[in-house]
């Protein structure tokens, strides 16, 4: 069967259903979604047509696209019904290096998230949304991902077995969860000391995203040995905020009661220690560099939660600090190499992370910043982490979209 190209299918959707509506739906499912086509009005952009067959009786469908249609941009995600069929669609125009996770939220006329018949965005709506069953990466660890022509390939990730050298847990009382950790066997056969990578949210990175297998696939004779020291996140979100929002006691435990036995288990003659994390985990990694510089050789901090400050028990609805608490702490710290990244669609995070990179550089840190065409998104963080861990400087520059290449400040 010959399936029409994306441009032809897009035109059929925009023209509306005719006598061949059933065939168009079949062709759309066979082609896969979203439909990505060049924007004739802007050579730096592409059009992304999202399409979803909803259950019969659906009153509306909202397309949640990370930082592109959420929050104040909810209107962009409100889909239109294709005639009287069960197909709903909408189209976005994005840059040619955009990558974003997305999901669909079909709702009934009596949905509790409607106000005066209009859907109101909330985290509950985003969490209840479902993956796109006809996305080419369906079944991937990141769910549905849209990736335009110059974005990284999100389908390369897969699950896999973990070869563990050691596991353990520290602490834990009647009112506190223990801190669980695991250490992988080193991969990579290149020269150099073994890099111990202290990585937060290991329950996600190991068990859902398959990072150990991805590193094993990417490592080669030029990759210095990498051993992941994964720290599992607490199951309760509030506890995670309290733990990874820079918590000196927690980080002291990681340094003194987890990193020490991990080094011993490796039996390596020489090691360096990289601290890596995203969002709150990135803030924790930066705080470790502040407070425990002798145990931090380098930091990878992706979309760090610059809004965090002592005393917070939830994410703030708004944030307008001229300089964050974390930036003030880092201003007096011992310089270390740090790789920062932030998505161009991350709104209030963009300026603070950019300012932090500049301030660290001025204070003598070896700081780089990688802006990327995306939001607060695991698909991007996974690409950046794997690239930073396994690619040489030459490989990183050639394999990474120009829009996400680092700038040394």
Residue pairs with C-beta under 8 A, 6 or more apart in sequence:
1 30
3 27
3 30
3 31
4 12
4 27
4 31
6 31
6 35
6 36
6 37
7 37
9 24
9 27
9 28
9 31
9 35
10 35
10 37
10 47
10 49
12 20
12 24
13 24
13 28
13 35
13 49
13 51
13 82
13 89
16 82
16 83
17 24
17 82
17 83
17 84
17 85
17 87
21 82
21 83
21 85
25 53
25 85
25 87
28 35
28 51
28 87
28 134
29 53
29 134
32 134
32 135
32 136
33 49
33 50
33 51
33 52
33 132
33 134
33 135
34 48
34 49
34 50
34 51
34 132
34 135
34 146
35 47
35 48
35 49
35 51
36 46
36 47
36 48
36 49
36 146
36 148
36 149
37 46
37 47
37 49
38 46
38 47
39 45
39 46
39 47
39 93
42 93
44 95
44 96
45 93
45 94
45 95
45 96
46 93
46 94
46 95
46 96
46 98
46 148
46 149
47 91
47 92
47 93
48 91
48 92
48 93
48 94
48 98
48 146
48 148
49 89
49 90
49 91
50 63
50 65
50 79
50 89
50 90
50 91
50 92
50 102
50 104
50 132
50 146
51 82
51 87
51 88
51 89
51 134
52 61
52 63
52 79
52 87
52 88
52 89
52 104
52 106
52 132
53 86
53 87
53 88
54 61
54 86
54 87
54 88
54 104
54 106
55 86
55 106
56 86
57 108
58 86
58 88
58 106
58 107
58 108
59 107
59 108
59 109
59 111
60 78
60 79
60 88
60 106
60 107
60 119
61 79
61 88
61 104
61 105
61 106
61 107
62 69
62 74
62 77
62 78
62 79
62 104
62 105
62 107
62 119
62 125
62 129
63 69
63 77
63 78
63 79
63 90
63 102
63 103
63 104
63 105
64 70
64 77
64 102
64 103
64 104
64 105
64 125
64 126
64 129
65 76
65 77
65 92
65 100
65 101
65 102
65 146
66 100
66 101
66 102
66 345
66 374
66 375
66 376
66 377
67 100
67 343
67 345
67 346
67 347
67 374
67 375
67 376
67 377
68 76
68 77
68 92
68 94
68 100
68 345
68 375
69 76
69 77
69 92
70 77
70 121
70 126
71 121
71 347
74 119
74 120
74 121
76 90
76 92
77 90
78 90
78 119
79 88
79 89
79 90
79 104
80 88
80 89
80 90
81 87
81 88
82 88
82 89
88 106
94 100
94 148
94 373
95 148
95 373
95 403
96 148
96 149
96 150
96 151
97 148
97 150
97 151
97 372
97 373
97 401
97 402
97 403
97 404
98 146
98 147
98 148
98 151
98 373
98 374
99 145
99 146
99 147
99 148
99 151
99 152
99 154
99 372
99 373
99 374
99 377
99 379
99 380
99 383
100 145
100 146
100 345
100 374
100 375
100 377
100 379
101 142
101 143
101 144
101 145
101 377
101 378
101 379
102 132
102 144
102 145
102 146
103 126
103 129
103 130
103 131
103 132
103 143
103 144
104 129
104 130
104 131
104 132
105 119
105 125
105 126
105 128
105 129
105 130
106 130
107 113
107 114
107 119
109 117
111 119
113 119
113 120
113 122
113 124
113 125
114 120
119 125
131 138
131 143
131 144
132 138
132 144
135 144
135 145
135 146
136 155
137 144
137 145
137 154
137 155
138 144
140 154
140 155
140 157
141 157
141 158
141 159
141 208
141 209
141 210
142 154
142 157
142 209
142 378
142 379
142 382
145 154
145 379
147 153
147 154
147 379
150 401
150 402
150 403
151 373
151 401
152 380
152 383
152 400
152 401
152 404
154 379
154 383
156 214
156 217
157 209
157 210
157 214
157 382
158 210
158 213
158 214
159 210
159 213
160 210
160 212
160 213
160 214
160 216
161 213
162 182
162 184
162 206
162 212
162 213
163 184
163 185
163 212
164 182
164 183
164 184
164 185
165 183
165 184
165 185
165 227
165 265
165 266
166 182
166 183
166 261
166 262
166 265
167 180
167 181
167 182
167 183
168 180
168 181
168 182
168 258
168 261
169 178
169 179
169 180
169 181
170 178
170 179
170 181
170 253
170 257
170 258
171 178
171 179
171 253
172 178
172 179
177 234
177 235
177 236
177 239
179 231
179 232
179 250
179 253
179 254
179 258
180 231
180 232
181 202
181 229
181 230
181 231
181 232
181 258
181 262
182 202
182 206
182 229
182 230
182 232
183 227
183 228
183 229
183 230
183 262
183 265
183 266
184 212
184 227
184 228
184 230
185 227
186 194
186 225
186 226
186 227
186 266
186 268
187 212
187 215
187 216
187 219
187 223
187 225
187 226
188 215
188 219
188 220
188 223
188 224
188 225
188 226
188 390
189 219
189 220
189 221
189 223
189 225
190 220
190 221
190 222
190 223
190 224
190 225
191 224
192 224
192 225
193 224
193 225
193 268
193 270
193 271
193 272
194 224
194 225
194 226
194 227
194 266
194 268
194 270
194 271
194 272
195 224
195 225
195 226
195 227
195 271
195 272
195 273
195 274
195 389
196 227
196 229
196 259
196 262
196 263
196 266
196 271
196 272
196 273
196 274
197 226
197 227
197 228
197 229
197 273
197 274
197 275
197 276
197 389
198 229
198 231
198 254
198 259
198 273
198 274
198 275
198 276
198 285
198 288
199 205
199 211
199 228
199 229
199 230
199 231
199 276
199 277
199 281
200 231
200 233
200 244
200 276
200 277
200 280
200 281
200 284
200 285
201 231
201 232
201 233
201 277
201 278
201 281
202 228
202 230
202 231
202 232
202 233
203 230
203 232
203 233
204 233
204 378
205 211
205 228
205 230
206 212
206 228
206 230
209 378
209 382
211 228
211 382
211 385
211 386
212 228
214 382
214 386
215 226
215 228
215 386
215 389
215 390
218 386
218 389
218 390
218 391
219 226
219 390
222 392
223 390
225 268
226 389
226 390
227 262
227 266
229 258
229 259
229 262
231 254
231 258
233 240
233 243
233 244
234 240
234 243
238 313
238 314
240 280
241 280
241 312
241 313
241 314
241 315
242 313
243 250
243 284
244 250
244 277
244 280
244 281
244 283
244 284
245 280
245 283
245 284
245 305
245 308
245 312
246 283
246 284
246 286
246 287
246 290
246 308
246 326
246 329
247 284
247 287
248 287
248 291
250 284
251 284
251 287
251 288
251 291
251 292
252 291
252 292
254 288
255 288
255 292
255 295
259 273
259 295
263 271
272 297
272 298
273 295
273 296
273 297
273 298
274 297
274 298
274 299
274 300
274 389
275 284
275 285
275 288
275 289
275 296
275 298
275 299
275 300
276 285
276 299
276 300
276 301
276 385
276 388
277 283
277 284
277 285
277 300
277 301
277 302
277 304
278 302
278 303
278 378
278 381
278 385
279 302
279 303
279 304
279 305
279 376
280 305
280 308
282 300
282 301
282 302
282 303
282 304
282 305
283 301
283 304
283 305
283 306
283 308
283 326
285 299
285 300
285 301
285 304
286 299
286 301
286 304
286 326
286 330
286 338
287 326
287 329
288 295
288 296
288 299
289 296
289 299
289 330
289 333
289 334
289 336
289 338
290 329
290 330
290 332
290 333
293 333
293 334
293 336
296 336
297 336
297 337
298 336
298 337
298 338
298 339
299 336
299 337
299 338
299 339
300 338
300 339
300 384
300 385
300 388
301 338
301 339
301 340
301 341
302 340
302 341
302 342
302 380
302 381
302 384
302 385
303 341
303 342
303 343
303 346
303 349
303 353
303 376
303 381
304 326
304 340
304 349
304 353
304 356
306 319
306 324
306 326
306 327
306 349
306 352
306 353
306 356
307 315
307 316
307 319
307 321
307 324
307 348
307 349
307 352
308 324
308 325
308 326
309 321
309 324
309 325
309 326
310 325
319 348
321 352
323 355
324 352
324 356
326 356
327 352
327 355
327 356
327 359
330 356
330 359
330 360
330 363
331 359
331 363
335 360
335 363
335 364
335 365
335 366
336 365
336 366
337 365
337 366
337 367
338 360
338 365
338 366
338 367
338 368
339 367
339 368
339 370
339 388
339 406
340 353
340 356
340 357
340 367
340 368
340 369
340 370
341 353
341 369
341 370
341 371
341 372
341 380
341 381
341 384
341 404
342 349
342 350
342 353
342 354
342 369
342 370
342 371
342 372
343 349
343 350
343 371
343 372
343 373
343 374
343 375
343 376
343 377
343 380
344 350
344 371
344 372
344 373
344 374
344 403
345 373
345 374
345 375
346 353
346 375
346 376
349 376
350 371
353 369
354 369
354 371
357 367
357 368
357 369
357 409
358 409
360 367
360 409
361 367
361 409
366 408
367 408
367 409
368 406
368 407
368 408
368 409
369 406
369 407
369 409
370 384
370 400
370 404
370 405
370 406
370 407
371 403
371 404
371 407
372 380
372 384
372 401
372 403
372 404
373 401
373 403
373 404
374 380
380 404
383 404
384 404
387 396
387 399
387 400
388 396
391 399
391 400
396 405
396 406
397 405
